Amino acid sequence: MWNTKRGPCLHSKGELWGLFILLLYTSPLCCSSNFSHLIYKIKEGLPEGILIGAISADLKLDLSVSPPRLFNLELKTDNQQYVNLNNTTGELFTSAVEIDREALCAESHEGQGCAIFLDVLILPQQYFQLVKVKIIIEDVNDNRPHFPVDEIRVSVPENAPVNARFAVEQSAVDPDIGIHSVQTYWLVNDYGVFTLDVEENEGGELTPFLIITESLDRETQAEYVTDIIAEDGGSPPLLGTATLKIIITDINDNCPKFTESLVNVTLYGNTTKGMQLARLQAYDPDEGANALITYTFSERVTQESRNLFHLDTNTGVLKLAGKIDNNTGKLYKLIVLANGPTCIPEVATVTIHIIKQLSGPPVVIPRYIASEKDGVVSLSESEPPFSPIAFFTIKNTEPQQKIECLLEGAGPFRLVPYEQFKNEYLLETTELLDYEQQQDYEIVIVVRNSHGLVVNTVVKVHVLDVNDNAPVFKQSFIDITVEENNPPNTFLAQLQATDADSESRGEVYYLLGTDAPTIFDLDRSTGVLTVSTSLDREEKETYRFMVRAVDRGTPRKESIATVIITVQDRNDNSPRFINKDFTFFVPENFPGFGEIGVLTVTDADAGENGWVALSILNGSDIFVIDTGRGALRAKTSLDREQQGTYYVWIEAIDGGEPALSCITTVTVLLLDVNDNPPTVLFPQSNQSYMLVLPNTLPGTSITEVYAVDRDTGMNAVIAYSIIKRTDGEPGSFDIDPYTGNITLRKALSNRGLYSLWVKVRDHGQPELYSTVLVNLFVNETVSNETLIQSLLPRSVDIDHGELPPDKKGRKGEQVPNMCGEYQVLLLALTATCLGLFLTVVSLVTYICCKKRKPKKKSIQSAFLSTSPPGQTVMCLSWPSASAQRRPTQTEH
């Protein structure tokens, strides 16, 4: 039985496989029935997880037995990396390692095939079986043919016959096998004279052969270039390409030909020995040794002619080799042969006619003043005009012979006779030379005598360069724009300056001017201008400095240009208010849309990035703000008594992308304006009254006038004063100007109604006030209230203003004038009568009360309050003011 406990132990110690191998060779189970052979076929290059075969199914094994069968691969085999084995089902799958048939079986031949061999062990022991698995790897067309070289050369002689075959030795190779290997070759362009054929050798390799289909001529076309294509048999087929260069080799199929077969030469009798007379020229279209030409005299040329004339066998140059008799004229005819390999010589005839001359042509002898070498005169471009170049002396002239000497050729030169000597001429410049315009001149000194003999002397003038040109910038003003916040070492521009001078004189290097900030760098050689740091437009928007372009001549010349660098703005600054927060003081009742204050906001950016819009985040129903000026305004007039302080949040946002913003707090404090007159809270009515006992002692506090003012400060400081009295005894009562407390000034001797007009005013500007009528009824009791009411001032009198003239009423209104003197007199008489009447009534009432029982007190006696002597006060018909103030005395 399979020991499930010991199995893992053996496996972990690496002993399990050794036990199985030992059993394989020692156990009696190792018979032929315990071995199986399975063969599978798969294609190369399959991905991971492709089923190769199911061992259990192919061996018809029962997988439901217990303990279950286990399938394992023999360890330490290279082939194991290509497959994955399911240990429970025995299924073989391709692994992540792709199978490449060409790499796996690189050394095997096509006929041997390619396979992977695996040993699979079926365990445990009671099921033991060794399965030999062979996996045949089938080829797929995954390789294209390729030639061993990129260019294949095939040499074909130009006389190759039609149907001649030339092997293309560098044939293509394809790692694939069978139909997937190379099957054919073909040419992209056969030029109508080639084709390809393929031959197979004994080993099965295909060799392409180039076949000639038309006759070739190297002189017509010496080379053919095309592409050779190798094609395999896959579907679709894969191609390999190489360049096929067909070189047509030369054969000697052409002979030399003269360009001129008849040459005429005229000689004067005094021609100098060694003078070149003619040059015979033949050509052969062949190449190499096949085109070699030699020149010789024909056998028919006499020895005299051979001695007098020399023919160069290689170049065909014919020269005068001997001296000609000047006194005789003669005609020579020379036969010249052009010889080629295996060719019949080509013939040319040279006729030489010697003319008898009394004197030869003029002789020009130059004597150079300027520097001369090998016939080339060198002049510096800095030489001034009329600089001498050379003297020319004309010789070999007869005494009476006329000589004409002139200059031919373009250029700033002239040839003038030298006055002191005959037949002497001076060559000189006429103006400054300019190397940058023209470096070389070729002029001809032409001398002609009276016999028409002409001698030409060529003079070459080479202009030497001097450092006469400063470097020139392409632009004298170089405008550069760069965005701020650039990375360090940002490329700005490449300066370009040219110098028309040559060699080192024209080499330019670049320098920064002394006014250039140190943050800029300029490469001396390339002219590349960079900035080493990040630029900030808010710090500096424009940089202007000089740059220099200097050459390497002597003395050095330079030019300057102005660099203007404009730093373009980026929205990198948020708006800023000049204050962290703002506080504005404004008087209340300030007109609507009046300017409360101005918020100054700045943005260091420019353009749209620096355009700032203001908006109110809160309180927009009360305030508005002018975006342009930043003026804060209230939509309506504000009342301090309703609200004295406002807090407004203002946001400033710029026009950049993305937009930046900031917020500030605005505190609006309303300053008080004297717009509220004092409000009298006590007494509440001009029709109310207070009972004052006649025996009240002087100095007693009778009552008080209580008023408030909604304003603040001095506008709310209240002063009280009595402006009119209607009492029978003037000066009986006083009022405290600060507290409004009314006290008895002197003892009361008269009974009756005392009325005091009290003015309650504030200390504001303008001064506002209110008035109130304080009615004091002096008597022991109130027995006839109807009488008292009749004595109180009528509302119509109050409305008409029983006030002194030139007084202002509540809220600044003009109070009507008081009554005339007759009214005052009438009022005094009425008060006196009323006082007497009240006195009588009081006495009667008092007597009646004395006669009654003590328990039955009259209603009026209920209003009396027991106080210290002289301090009893009775209040009748006076509305309670306890809700508005704290009473200063006991009221009954």
Long-range contacts (C-beta under 8 A, 24 or more apart in sequence): 1-67, 2-67, 2-123, 2-124, 2-125, 2-126, 4-67, 17-74, 17-75, 20-121, 20-123, 20-128, 23-125, 23-128, 24-128, 24-130, 27-125, 27-128, 29-125, 29-128, 34-128, 34-129, 34-130, 35-129, 35-130, 35-131, 35-132, 36-129, 36-130, 36-131, 36-132, 37-131, 37-132, 37-133, 37-134, 38-131, 38-132, 38-133, 38-134, 39-133, 39-134, 39-135, 39-136, 40-92, 40-133, 40-134, 40-135, 40-136, 41-135, 41-136, 41-138, 42-94, 42-99, 42-135, 42-136, 42-137, 42-138, 43-137, 43-138, 43-139, 43-140, 44-99, 44-100, 44-101, 44-104, 44-137, 44-138, 44-139, 44-140, 44-142, 45-98, 45-99, 45-100, 45-140, 45-142, 46-94, 46-98, 46-99, 47-94, 47-98, 48-84, 48-93, 48-94, 48-95, 48-96, 49-93, 49-94, 50-93, 50-94, 51-91, 51-92, 51-93, 52-83, 52-92, 52-93, 52-94, 52-135, 53-91, 53-92, 53-133, 54-89, 54-90, 54-91, 54-92, 55-90, 55-91, 55-92, 55-120, 55-122, 55-131, 55-133, 56-89, 56-90, 56-91, 57-90, 59-90, 59-129, 59-131, 61-90, 61-122, 63-88, 63-89, 65-127, 67-124, 69-122, 69-123, 69-127, 70-122, 70-123, 70-124, 71-120, 71-121, 71-122, 72-120, 72-121, 72-123, 73-118, 73-119, 73-120, 73-121, 74-118, 74-119, 74-120, 74-121, 77-118, 77-119, 79-116, 79-117, 79-118, 80-118, 82-116, 83-116, 83-118, 83-135, 85-120, 90-120, 90-122, 92-118, 92-133, 92-135, 99-137, 101-137, 101-138, 101-139, 101-140, 102-143, 102-175, 102-176, 104-137, 105-137, 110-177, 110-178, 110-204, 114-139, 139-176, 139-177, 139-178, 139-180, 140-176, 140-180, 141-176, 141-180, 141-232, 141-233, 141-234, 141-235, 141-237, 141-238, 142-176, 143-174, 143-175, 143-176, 143-180, 143-238, 144-174, 144-232, 144-238, 144-239, 144-240, 145-172, 145-173, 145-174, 145-181, 145-182, 145-230, 145-231, 145-232, 145-238, 145-239, 145-240, 146-172, 146-173, 146-174, 146-230, 146-240, 147-171, 147-172, 147-173, 147-228, 147-230, 147-240, 147-241, 147-242, 148-173, 149-242, 150-242, 150-243, 151-242, 151-243, 151-244, 151-245, 152-228, 152-242, 152-243, 152-244, 152-245, 153-245, 153-247, 154-210, 154-244, 154-245, 154-246, 154-247, 155-247, 155-249, 156-210, 156-212, 156-216, 156-246, 156-247, 156-248, 156-249, 157-216, 157-248, 157-249, 157-251, 158-216, 158-217, 158-218, 158-219, 158-248, 158-249, 158-250, 158-251, 158-253, 159-216, 159-251, 159-253, 160-212, 160-216, 161-212, 162-212, 162-213, 162-214, 162-215, 163-211, 163-212, 163-213, 164-211, 164-212, 165-197, 165-209, 165-210, 165-211, 166-209, 166-210, 166-211, 166-212, 167-207, 167-208, 167-209, 167-210, 168-196, 168-207, 168-208, 168-209, 168-210, 168-228, 168-244, 169-207, 170-242, 171-205, 171-206, 171-207, 171-208, 171-230, 172-230, 172-240, 172-242, 174-230, 174-232, 174-240, 176-232, 176-234, 178-233, 179-232, 179-233, 179-234, 180-232, 180-233, 180-234, 181-232, 181-233, 182-206, 182-230, 182-231, 182-232, 182-240, 183-231, 183-232, 183-233, 183-237, 184-230, 184-231, 185-228, 185-229, 185-230, 185-231, 186-228, 186-229, 186-231, 187-226, 187-227, 187-228, 187-229, 187-244, 188-226, 188-227, 188-228, 188-229, 189-226, 189-227, 190-226, 191-224, 191-226, 193-224, 194-224, 194-226, 194-246, 196-228, 210-244, 210-246, 216-248, 217-248, 218-248, 218-249, 218-250, 218-251, 218-286, 218-287, 219-254, 219-285, 219-286, 221-248, 222-247, 222-248, 222-250, 223-247, 223-248, 224-248, 250-286, 250-287, 250-288, 250-290, 251-286, 251-290, 252-286, 252-290, 252-340, 252-341, 252-342, 252-343, 253-286, 254-284, 254-285, 254-286, 254-290, 254-291, 254-340, 255-284, 255-340, 255-343, 255-344, 255-346, 256-282, 256-283, 256-284, 256-293, 256-338, 256-339, 256-340, 256-343, 256-346, 257-282, 257-283, 257-284, 257-338, 257-346, 258-282, 258-338, 258-346, 258-347, 258-348, 259-283, 260-348, 261-347, 261-348, 261-349, 262-348, 262-349, 262-351, 263-348, 263-349, 263-350, 263-351, 264-350, 264-351, 264-353, 265-318, 265-350, 265-351, 265-352, 265-353, 266-352, 266-353, 266-354, 266-355, 267-320, 267-324, 267-352, 267-353, 267-354, 267-355, 268-354, 268-355, 268-357, 268-360, 268-361, 268-453, 269-324, 269-325, 269-326, 269-327, 269-328, 269-329, 269-354, 269-355, 269-356, 269-357, 269-360, 270-324, 270-326, 270-357, 270-359, 270-360, 271-320, 271-324, 271-360, 272-320, 273-320, 273-321, 273-322, 273-323, 274-319, 274-320, 274-321, 275-319, 275-320, 276-317, 276-318, 276-319, 277-309, 277-318, 277-319, 277-320, 277-350, 277-352, 278-317, 278-318, 278-350, 279-315, 279-316, 279-317, 279-318, 280-311, 280-316, 280-317, 280-318, 280-336, 280-338, 280-348, 280-350, 281-316, 282-316, 282-338, 282-346, 282-348, 284-340, 289-341, 290-340, 290-341, 291-340, 292-340, 292-341, 293-338, 293-339, 293-340, 294-338, 294-339, 295-336, 295-337, 295-338, 295-339, 296-336, 296-337, 296-339, 296-345, 297-334, 297-335, 297-336, 297-337, 298-335, 298-336, 298-337, 298-347, 300-335, 301-334, 301-335, 305-332, 305-334, 308-332, 309-334, 309-352, 311-336, 318-350, 324-354, 326-356, 326-357, 327-356, 328-354, 328-356, 329-353, 329-354, 329-355, 329-356, 330-354, 357-451, 358-398, 359-396, 359-397, 359-398, 359-401, 359-451, 360-396, 360-453, 361-396, 361-449, 361-453, 361-454, 361-455, 362-394, 362-395, 362-396, 362-397, 362-403, 362-447, 362-448, 362-449, 362-453, 362-455, 363-394, 363-395, 363-396, 363-455, 364-392, 364-393, 364-394, 364-445, 364-447, 364-455, 364-457, 365-392, 365-393, 365-394, 365-395, 366-390, 366-391, 366-392, 366-445, 366-457, 366-459, 367-391, 367-392, 367-393, 375-458, 375-459, 375-460, 376-460, 376-461, 376-462, 377-459, 377-460, 377-461, 377-462, 378-461, 378-462, 378-464, 379-429, 379-433, 379-461, 379-462, 379-463, 379-464, 380-433, 380-463, 380-464, 380-466, 381-432, 381-433, 381-434, 381-435, 381-463, 381-464, 381-465, 381-466, 381-468, 382-466, 382-468, 383-429, 383-432, 383-433, 384-432, 385-412, 385-429, 385-430, 385-431, 385-432, 386-428, 386-429, 386-430, 387-428, 387-429, 388-426, 388-427, 388-428, 389-413, 389-427, 389-428, 389-429, 389-459, 389-461, 390-426, 390-427, 390-459, 391-418, 391-424, 391-425, 391-426, 391-427, 392-424, 392-425, 392-426, 392-427, 392-445, 392-457, 393-423, 393-424, 394-423, 394-424, 394-425, 394-447, 395-423, 397-423, 397-449, 401-449, 401-450, 401-451, 402-449, 402-450, 403-447, 403-448, 403-449, 404-446, 404-447, 404-448, 404-449, 405-445, 405-446, 405-447, 405-448, 406-446, 407-443, 407-444, 407-445, 407-446, 408-443, 408-444, 408-446, 409-441, 409-442, 409-443, 409-444, 410-441, 411-438, 411-441, 411-443, 411-461, 413-441, 413-443, 413-461, 415-445, 427-459, 433-463, 434-463, 435-463, 435-464, 435-465, 435-466, 435-501, 435-502, 436-465, 436-469, 436-500, 436-501, 438-463, 439-463, 439-465, 465-501, 465-502, 465-503, 465-505, 466-501, 466-505, 466-553, 467-501, 467-505, 467-551, 467-553, 467-554, 467-555, 467-556, 467-557, 468-501, 469-499, 469-500, 469-501, 469-505, 469-506, 469-551, 469-557, 470-499, 470-549, 470-551, 470-557, 470-558, 470-559, 471-497, 471-498, 471-499, 471-508, 471-549, 471-550, 471-551, 471-557, 471-558, 471-559, 472-497, 472-498, 472-499, 472-500, 472-549, 472-559, 473-497, 473-549, 473-559, 473-560, 473-561, 474-498, 475-561, 476-561, 476-562, 477-561, 477-562, 477-564, 478-547, 478-561, 478-562, 478-563, 478-564, 479-564, 479-566, 480-529, 480-563, 480-564, 480-565, 480-566, 481-565, 481-566, 481-567, 481-568, 482-531, 482-535, 482-565, 482-566, 482-567, 482-568, 483-567, 483-568, 483-570, 484-534, 484-535, 484-536, 484-537, 484-538, 484-567, 484-568, 484-569, 484-570, 484-572, 485-534, 485-535, 485-536, 485-570, 485-572, 486-531, 486-534, 486-535, 487-534, 488-531, 488-532, 488-533, 488-534, 489-521, 489-530, 489-531, 489-532, 490-530, 490-531, 491-528, 491-529, 491-530, 492-520, 492-529, 492-530, 492-531, 492-565, 493-528, 493-529, 493-563, 494-526, 494-527, 494-528, 494-529, 495-522, 495-527, 495-528, 495-529, 495-547, 495-549, 495-561, 496-527, 497-527, 497-549, 497-559, 497-561, 499-549, 499-551, 499-557, 501-551, 501-553, 504-551, 504-552, 504-553, 505-551, 505-552, 505-553, 506-551, 507-551, 507-552, 508-549, 508-550, 508-551, 509-549, 509-550, 509-552, 510-547, 510-548, 510-549, 510-550, 511-547, 511-548, 511-550, 512-545, 512-546, 512-547, 512-548, 513-545, 513-546, 513-547, 513-548, 513-560, 514-546, 515-545, 515-546, 516-545, 516-546, 516-547, 516-563, 517-543, 517-545, 520-545, 520-565, 522-547, 529-563, 531-565, 535-567, 536-567, 537-567, 537-568, 537-569, 537-570, 537-605, 537-606, 538-573, 538-604, 538-605, 540-567, 541-566, 541-567, 541-606, 542-566, 542-567, 543-567, 569-605, 569-606, 569-607, 569-609, 569-610, 570-605, 570-609, 570-656, 571-605, 571-609, 571-654, 571-656, 571-657, 571-658, 571-659, 571-660, 572-605, 573-603, 573-604, 573-605, 573-609, 573-610, 573-660, 574-603, 574-654, 574-660, 574-661, 574-662, 575-601, 575-602, 575-603, 575-612, 575-652, 575-653, 575-654, 575-660, 575-661, 575-662, 576-601, 576-602, 576-603, 576-604, 576-662, 577-601, 577-650, 577-652, 577-662, 577-664, 578-602, 579-664, 580-664, 581-664, 581-665, 581-666, 581-667, 582-664, 582-665, 582-666, 582-667, 583-666, 583-667, 583-669, 584-632, 584-666, 584-667, 584-668, 584-669, 585-669, 585-671, 586-638, 586-668, 586-669, 586-670, 586-671, 587-670, 587-671, 587-672, 587-673, 588-637, 588-638, 588-639, 588-640, 588-641, 588-670, 588-671, 588-672, 588-673, 588-675, 589-637, 589-638, 589-639, 589-673, 589-675, 590-634, 590-637, 590-638, 591-637, 592-633, 592-634, 592-635, 592-636, 592-637, 593-624, 593-633, 593-634, 593-635, 594-633, 594-634, 595-631, 595-632, 595-633, 596-623, 596-631, 596-632, 596-633, 596-634, 596-668, 597-631, 597-632, 597-666, 597-668, 598-629, 598-630, 598-631, 598-632, 599-625, 599-630, 599-631, 599-632, 599-650, 599-664, 599-666, 600-630, 601-630, 601-652, 603-652, 603-654, 605-654, 605-656, 608-654, 608-655, 608-656, 609-654, 609-655, 609-656, 610-654, 610-655, 611-654, 611-655, 612-652, 612-653, 612-654, 612-655, 613-652, 613-653, 613-654, 613-655, 614-650, 614-651, 614-652, 615-650, 615-651, 615-653, 616-648, 616-649, 616-650, 616-651, 617-649, 617-650, 617-651, 617-663, 618-647, 618-648, 618-649, 619-646, 619-647, 619-648, 619-649, 622-646, 623-648, 623-668, 625-650, 632-666, 632-668, 634-668, 638-668, 638-670, 639-670, 640-670, 640-671, 640-672, 640-673, 640-712, 641-676, 641-710, 641-711, 643-670, 644-669, 644-670, 645-669, 645-670, 646-670, 672-711, 672-712, 672-713, 672-715, 672-716, 673-711, 673-715, 674-711, 674-715, 674-762, 674-764, 674-765, 674-766, 674-767, 674-768, 675-711, 675-768, 676-709, 676-710, 676-711, 676-715, 676-768, 677-709, 677-762, 677-768, 677-769, 677-770, 677-810, 677-811, 677-812, 678-707, 678-708, 678-709, 678-718, 678-760, 678-761, 678-762, 678-768, 678-769, 678-770, 679-707, 679-708, 679-709, 679-710, 679-770, 680-705, 680-706, 680-707, 680-760, 680-770, 680-772, 681-706, 681-707, 681-708, 681-881, 681-884, 681-885, 682-706, 682-881, 682-884, 682-885, 683-772, 683-774, 683-878, 683-879, 683-881, 684-879, 684-881, 685-879, 686-772, 686-773, 686-775, 686-793, 686-795, 686-798, 687-775, 687-789, 687-792, 687-795, 688-775, 688-877, 688-878, 688-879, 689-753, 689-775, 689-776, 689-777, 689-788, 689-792, 689-876, 689-877, 689-878, 690-774, 690-775, 690-776, 690-777, 690-873, 690-875, 690-876, 690-878, 691-777, 691-779, 691-781, 691-782, 691-863, 691-873, 691-874, 691-875, 691-876, 692-744, 692-748, 692-754, 692-776, 692-777, 692-778, 692-779, 692-873, 692-874, 693-778, 693-779, 693-780, 693-872, 693-873, 693-874, 694-748, 694-749, 694-751, 694-778, 694-779, 694-780, 695-869, 695-870, 695-872, 696-744, 696-748, 696-870, 696-871, 696-872, 696-873, 697-744, 697-747, 697-869, 697-870, 697-871, 698-744, 698-745, 698-746, 698-747, 699-743, 699-744, 699-745, 700-743, 700-744, 700-870, 700-871, 700-873, 701-741, 701-742, 701-743, 701-888, 701-889, 702-733, 702-742, 702-743, 702-744, 702-776, 702-873, 703-741, 703-742, 703-774, 703-776, 703-888, 703-889, 704-736, 704-739, 704-740, 704-741, 704-742, 704-885, 704-888, 705-735, 705-740, 705-742, 705-758, 705-760, 705-772, 705-774, 706-740, 706-881, 706-884, 706-885, 707-740, 707-760, 707-770, 707-772, 709-762, 711-762, 711-764, 714-762, 714-763, 714-764, 715-762, 715-763, 715-764, 716-762, 717-762, 717-763, 718-760, 718-761, 718-762, 719-760, 719-761, 719-762, 719-763, 720-758, 720-759, 720-760, 721-758, 721-759, 721-761, 722-756, 722-757, 722-758, 722-759, 723-757, 723-758, 723-759, 723-771, 723-803, 723-804, 723-807, 724-756, 724-757, 724-802, 724-803, 724-804, 724-818, 725-754, 725-755, 725-756, 725-757, 726-753, 726-754, 726-755, 726-756, 726-757, 726-793, 726-827, 726-831, 727-754, 727-755, 727-756, 727-776, 727-831, 728-752, 728-754, 728-828, 728-831, 728-832, 728-835, 729-754, 733-776, 741-888, 742-774, 748-778, 750-778, 750-832, 750-835, 751-778, 751-779, 751-835, 751-836, 751-838, 751-839, 751-842, 752-777, 752-778, 752-779, 752-791, 752-831, 752-832, 752-834, 752-835, 752-836, 752-838, 752-839, 753-777, 753-778, 753-788, 753-791, 753-792, 753-831, 753-834, 753-835, 754-778, 755-792, 755-793, 757-802, 757-803, 759-807, 766-812, 767-808, 768-810, 768-811, 768-812, 769-808, 769-809, 769-810, 770-809, 770-810, 771-803, 771-809, 771-810, 771-815, 773-798, 777-838, 777-876, 778-835, 779-838, 779-839, 779-841, 779-842, 780-842, 780-845, 780-846, 781-842, 781-845, 781-846, 781-858, 781-860, 781-861, 781-863, 781-864, 781-874, 782-860, 782-863, 782-874, 782-876, 782-877, 783-841, 783-842, 783-844, 783-845, 783-860, 784-838, 784-841, 785-876, 785-877, 787-834, 787-837, 787-838, 787-841, 788-876, 788-877, 791-830, 791-831, 791-834, 862-892, 863-892, 864-892, 865-890, 865-891, 865-892
